[in-house]
Amino acid sequence: MNSSTNPHRILVVGGGAGGLELVTQLGHRYRKDPNVEVTLIDKNRSHIWKPLLHEVATGSLDPSTDAVVYHAHSVKHYYRFQLGTLCDLNATEKTVTLAEILDDSGELVLPERHLPYDTLVMAIGSVSNDFKTPGVQDHCFFLDTANQAQRFHNALTNNFMRINQQDSGALSIAIVGGGATGVELSAELYNVTGMLKSYGLDNMTSEQLKVRLIEAGPSILPALPARISKSARHELETLGVEVFENTLIKSATQDGFLTADDELIDADMMIWAAGVKAPDFLADLYQFELTRNNQIHVKQTLQSSNHDNIYVIGDCCACQQEDGTWVPPRAQSAHQMASLVKKNIINQLQGKELKNFVYKDHGSLVNLSRYSTVGSLMGNLTQNSMFIEGKIARLVYTSLYRMHQMAIHGKFKALLVIAAEKIGKVVRPKMKLH
């Protein structure tokens, strides 16, 4: 790097929690350095923090006002943005290929592009794992992206209006997957249904809503301590959610889910939120060592196991710790990985030694809408976890999102964004019905 005409090109593919935080930090680090160029690639135009997608799905969160627009954000934080979908990677030539973009009429918006890189970061996240269950792709909604969440929201709103117009009937929703997404969505559905009367839909009440939450394992929230799982189940059942545990789904039909015992769990709307995997196209690149779930194997430095100039962060990263455990696909993992990769890229450019990634589990929280929040916090002074619930847990849960906002906006701008959110809640409806 001895000339501004030939900068070191850092490409980050994926603008999720980890990817967006990383380009923001690198952008500020190298904003006055003509020898380093930072570029973010994403197939979407804007960013929504993934743990909030269930609120987009129910209408509690409006993506048109709460999303971060990449083009605008990139200008303010000194990186470049390229809209596009990664379709090929040549690790030998050090180039990535972005597929052409067509509009709704089939007209070409952007042609296929080949972008060179010197350092590449894969931060493409994860998608729901349907385990090749028959009928799921045809009959179920997914909540992996803001567009998918919006699609579910549109269908949900139409069902609300249909039942309200008929002045009779009920809405049955079945959710497969008792993890955080399924649990939080179940509670949020009752929350928004309770608001409908305030928006003129007097004939659709929460008593007409039937939510069934289906988990294949012995308990919901299987990754969390038993006390949290038990507390969450109690809260859900109090709301009216019917919780099925030890229930394996063998197929999805237009009438509902068929269990391994050949019992039909009927539903008007079906959501699949059981398990995650990295996108399938990673296997088609033939560039990485992958797990069964398409995650990319990495060294302790978060470099790809077979390419030192390619880093991997977030849900698509398969990182095994010294104790043999694998880093879980969580937002806090992506945040910690982004921080380390920033340091390692800087060290690599300066010829310094790279640091190993050590995951620190700060606990897990599950937000049951306005009804309750439960979770555990991992103490720094003890090996034990602390169970928390209620207002304290909700405050901590909210603070996780605030930390993400500060990471991508900076403290001062984040405070302005938070203030704007508070003001917006006064003048905007609590639920989006369009």
Stockholm file with secondary structure:
# STOCKHOLM 1.0

chainA/1-434         MNSSTNPHRILVVGGGAGGLELVTQLGHRYRKDPNVEVTLIDKNRSHIWKPLLHEVATGSLDPSTDAVVYHAHSVKHYYRFQLGTLCDLNATEKTVTLAEILDDSGELVLPERHLPYDTLVMAIGSVSNDFKTPGVQDHCFFLDTANQAQRFHNALTNNFMRINQQDSGALSIAIVGGGATGVELSAELYNVTGMLKSYGLDNMTSEQLKVRLIEAGPSILPALPARISKSARHELETLGVEVFENTLIKSATQDGFLTADDELIDADMMIWAAGVKAPDFLADLYQFELTRNNQIHVKQTLQSSNHDNIYVIGDCCACQQEDGTWVPPRAQSAHQMASLVKKNIINQLQGKELKNFVYKDHGSLVNLSRYSTVGSLMGNLTQNSMFIEGKIARLVYTSLYRMHQMAIHGKFKALLVIAAEKIGKVVRPKMKLH
#=GR chainA/1-434 SS CCCTTSCEEEEEECCSHHHHHHHHHHHHHTTTCTTEEEEEEESSSEECCGGGHHHHHHTSSCHHHHSEEHHHHHHHTTCEEEECCEEEEETTTTEEEECCEECTTSCEEECCEEEECSEEEECCCCEECCTTCTTHHHHCBCCSSHHHHHHHHHHHHHHHHHHHHHTCCCEEEEEECCSHHHHHHHHHHHHHHHHGGGGTCTTCCGGGEEEEEECSSSSSSTTSCHHHHHHHHHHHHHHTCEEECSCCEEEEETTEEEETTSCEEECSEEEECCCEECCTHHHHHCCSCBCTTCCEEBCTTSEETTEEEEEECGGGEECBCTTSCBCCSCHHHHHHHHHHHHHHHHHHHTTCCCCCCCCCCCEEEEEETTTEEEEEEECSSSSSEEEEEHHHHHHHHHHHHHHHHHHHHCHHHHHHHHHHHHHHHHHSCSSCCC
#=GC SS_cons         CCCTTSCEEEEEECCSHHHHHHHHHHHHHTTTCTTEEEEEEESSSEECCGGGHHHHHHTSSCHHHHSEEHHHHHHHTTCEEEECCEEEEETTTTEEEECCEECTTSCEEECCEEEECSEEEECCCCEECCTTCTTHHHHCBCCSSHHHHHHHHHHHHHHHHHHHHHTCCCEEEEEECCSHHHHHHHHHHHHHHHHGGGGTCTTCCGGGEEEEEECSSSSSSTTSCHHHHHHHHHHHHHHTCEEECSCCEEEEETTEEEETTSCEEECSEEEECCCEECCTHHHHHCCSCBCTTCCEEBCTTSEETTEEEEEECGGGEECBCTTSCBCCSCHHHHHHHHHHHHHHHHHHHTTCCCCCCCCCCCEEEEEETTTEEEEEEECSSSSSEEEEEHHHHHHHHHHHHHHHHHHHHCHHHHHHHHHHHHHHHHHSCSSCCC
//
